[in-house]
C-alpha cells in the first residue's frame, strides 16, 4: 500500500466512526453532559472535525472548510470563527448545541477535502516541515498522524459516551464494536 492509500484508510475510519456515532441518535442526547462540565457528543464531534479541518488546511496551505464553505454561519455558535475547541471550559462546551445532521454534513465536507489533500501525499512529502513553532519543527507526516490519533481518540470518547447515555436513559443498545 502506498502512503496516500494508507492515510486515506486511516482518515476514512474516522469518517465511518462519526457516521456510526451519529446514526439515528436523538439530537437531545448530543448535548447531555454525563457529569457537570464534561464534554458532550456534539462538542467531541465538532472539535475533532474542526481540528482536522484547521490542521490539514494549514499543512497544505488551504482555506478551512469551516469558513470558506459557510459552515461557521450554519452552525451559528457563539465562538470565534477560528476556534477549534482547544482550551474550552464548560461554558464553551455547552455552547456547541447542534443536531446530528449538521455535524455529519460538516464532517463529510471536511473528510472530502482531507481525502483530496491526502491523495496528493507521497513518501517524500512526509518530511516537509509544516510548523516551525515547535522544537523539533513538525513535519507533514507527524502532523497527519497527530490529527489521526487525536480524532480517533475523540470519536472513541463520543461512541463510549453515546452508549453510556443511552443505557442511562433506556435508549437503544449498541454493539461492542460501535
Backbone torsions as a table, in degrees:
resi	resn	phi	psi	omega
1	UNK	NA	139.2	179.0
2	UNK	-84.7	171.8	-177.2
3	UNK	-59.1	-48.5	-178.6
4	UNK	-61.0	-41.2	178.5
5	UNK	-65.1	-39.5	178.1
6	UNK	-64.5	-46.0	178.3
7	UNK	-64.4	-42.3	178.9
8	UNK	-59.0	-41.5	178.6
9	UNK	-62.5	-46.9	-179.4
10	UNK	-61.4	-47.5	-178.4
11	UNK	-71.2	-29.2	176.6
12	UNK	-69.0	-26.5	175.9
13	UNK	-66.2	-36.3	175.4
14	UNK	-62.0	-51.2	-177.4
15	UNK	-59.6	-43.5	178.4
16	UNK	-62.5	-39.2	179.0
17	UNK	-68.7	-37.6	176.2
18	UNK	-60.1	-44.9	179.3
19	UNK	-62.4	-42.4	180.0
20	UNK	-64.5	-42.3	-179.1
21	UNK	-64.9	-35.9	-174.8
22	UNK	-95.5	-7.2	-178.7
23	UNK	-64.9	125.2	175.4
24	UNK	54.6	27.0	179.0
25	UNK	-83.1	144.3	173.6
26	UNK	-70.4	122.8	-177.2
27	UNK	-56.9	-31.5	178.3
28	UNK	-63.4	-32.2	-179.2
29	UNK	-66.3	-26.3	-176.0
30	UNK	-64.1	-25.2	-176.6
31	UNK	-107.6	10.2	-179.9
32	UNK	-79.8	131.0	173.9
33	UNK	-92.6	123.0	179.9
34	UNK	-64.5	-29.0	174.1
35	UNK	-140.5	149.7	-179.9
36	UNK	-53.8	130.1	177.2
37	UNK	83.8	4.5	-178.5
38	UNK	-94.1	167.0	-178.7
39	UNK	-68.2	150.5	177.2
40	UNK	-107.5	166.6	176.1
41	UNK	-60.1	-46.1	-179.1
42	UNK	-58.6	-45.8	-178.9
43	UNK	-64.4	-44.1	-178.6
44	UNK	-59.7	-45.7	-178.8
45	UNK	-70.1	-41.6	177.2
46	UNK	-60.8	-48.1	-177.7
47	UNK	-61.5	-48.1	-178.0
48	UNK	-64.2	-33.2	178.4
49	UNK	-73.3	-40.8	177.2
50	UNK	-61.9	-42.3	179.7
51	UNK	-62.4	-46.7	178.8
52	UNK	-60.3	-45.8	-179.6
53	UNK	-61.1	-51.4	-177.3
54	UNK	-63.6	-50.6	-173.2
55	UNK	-70.8	-40.3	179.2
56	UNK	-72.5	-38.0	176.3
57	UNK	-58.3	-45.0	179.4
58	UNK	-64.9	-46.0	-176.9
59	UNK	-63.7	-29.6	-177.6
60	UNK	-106.6	5.1	178.2
61	UNK	66.4	38.5	-178.9
62	UNK	-117.9	164.2	172.4
63	UNK	-76.2	157.3	178.4
64	UNK	-81.0	142.4	175.0
65	UNK	-59.1	-37.4	-178.4
66	UNK	-51.3	-47.2	-176.9
67	UNK	-96.3	-41.6	-174.8
68	UNK	-72.1	-27.0	-179.2
69	UNK	-105.3	10.4	172.5
70	UNK	80.1	13.8	179.9
71	UNK	-68.3	-32.6	179.2
72	UNK	-59.3	-39.6	178.1
73	UNK	-72.0	-40.3	-179.9
74	UNK	-62.4	-39.6	179.3
75	UNK	-72.9	-37.5	178.0
76	UNK	59.2	36.8	-178.2
77	UNK	-77.8	147.1	177.3
78	UNK	-81.7	53.1	-177.8
79	UNK	-132.4	154.7	176.2
80	UNK	-60.1	147.7	-177.2
81	UNK	-58.3	-31.8	-177.6
82	UNK	-84.5	-2.8	-176.2
83	UNK	-65.4	134.6	176.3
84	UNK	-115.9	-5.4	179.8
85	UNK	105.7	-12.0	178.7
86	UNK	-61.9	131.4	177.8
87	UNK	78.3	10.1	-179.3
88	UNK	-66.2	139.6	171.6
89	UNK	-99.3	-176.1	-177.1
90	UNK	-55.6	-37.9	-179.1
91	UNK	-64.9	-43.0	179.8
92	UNK	-70.5	-38.0	177.0
93	UNK	-60.8	-46.3	-178.6
94	UNK	-65.1	-23.8	-179.3
95	UNK	-71.5	-18.6	-179.7
96	UNK	-87.0	82.8	-179.6
97	UNK	-117.1	96.4	-177.9
98	UNK	-141.5	163.3	-179.6
99	UNK	-87.0	166.9	-177.9
100	UNK	-62.6	-38.4	-178.3
101	UNK	-60.7	-41.6	179.3
102	UNK	-67.3	-43.3	178.4
103	UNK	-62.1	-44.6	179.1
104	UNK	-65.2	-43.2	180.0
105	UNK	-59.8	-46.8	179.4
106	UNK	-65.9	-43.9	-179.5
107	UNK	-63.0	-41.2	179.0
108	UNK	-61.8	-40.0	178.8
109	UNK	-65.6	-41.7	178.0
110	UNK	-67.3	-42.5	179.9
111	UNK	-62.2	-40.8	178.3
112	UNK	-61.0	-43.5	177.8
113	UNK	-64.9	-45.2	-179.9
114	UNK	-59.8	-44.8	-179.5
115	UNK	-59.8	-42.1	179.2
116	UNK	-65.0	-41.4	178.6
117	UNK	-67.4	-43.9	-177.9
118	UNK	-65.5	-27.8	179.4
119	UNK	-64.8	-17.5	-178.6
120	UNK	-92.3	-4.5	-172.9
121	UNK	-86.8	130.1	171.4
122	UNK	-121.2	176.9	-175.3
123	UNK	-58.4	-37.7	-179.8
124	UNK	-65.1	-34.4	-178.0
125	UNK	-67.4	-25.2	-175.6
126	UNK	-62.4	-25.3	-179.0
127	UNK	-88.3	-3.2	179.9
128	UNK	-68.1	129.7	179.1
129	UNK	-74.5	128.4	-178.8
130	UNK	-116.5	-9.8	-178.3
131	UNK	-153.2	111.3	-177.8
132	UNK	-94.0	5.0	-179.6
133	UNK	-75.6	-7.2	-177.4
134	UNK	-113.0	159.7	175.8
135	UNK	-126.2	107.2	6.1
136	UNK	-77.2	161.2	176.9
137	UNK	-58.6	150.5	-176.4
138	UNK	-87.0	129.3	176.6
139	UNK	-90.8	166.7	177.2
140	UNK	-59.4	-43.0	179.9
141	UNK	-59.4	-45.4	179.3
142	UNK	-64.9	-41.7	-179.0
143	UNK	-64.2	-42.9	-178.9
144	UNK	-65.5	-40.0	177.9
145	UNK	-69.7	-39.0	178.6
146	UNK	-60.7	-46.4	178.6
147	UNK	-64.3	-43.7	178.7
148	UNK	-57.9	-48.1	-178.8
149	UNK	-64.5	-44.5	-179.3
150	UNK	-63.0	-45.8	-179.6
151	UNK	-64.1	-41.1	178.7
152	UNK	-65.1	-37.8	176.3
153	UNK	-62.1	-47.0	-176.5
154	UNK	-68.1	-37.3	179.0
155	UNK	-71.9	-30.5	173.3
156	UNK	-64.7	-40.5	176.3
157	UNK	-63.0	-42.3	179.9
158	UNK	-64.4	-40.3	178.4
159	UNK	-64.6	-44.6	178.0
160	UNK	-61.4	-44.8	-178.9
161	UNK	-63.0	-41.4	178.1
162	UNK	-60.6	-48.0	178.8
163	UNK	-59.9	-43.8	179.2
164	UNK	-60.4	-49.0	-177.6
165	UNK	-67.8	-37.7	178.3
166	UNK	-66.4	-37.1	177.5
167	UNK	-67.0	-38.9	177.9
168	UNK	-63.6	-36.3	-175.2
169	UNK	-99.2	4.4	179.8
170	UNK	76.6	21.7	-179.4
171	UNK	-77.2	-172.9	-176.5
172	UNK	-59.8	134.7	174.5
173	UNK	-75.6	144.9	178.7
174	UNK	-122.7	151.3	179.9
175	UNK	-70.2	163.1	-177.5
176	UNK	-64.3	-25.3	-177.9
177	UNK	-92.2	5.2	179.0
178	UNK	-88.8	NA	NA
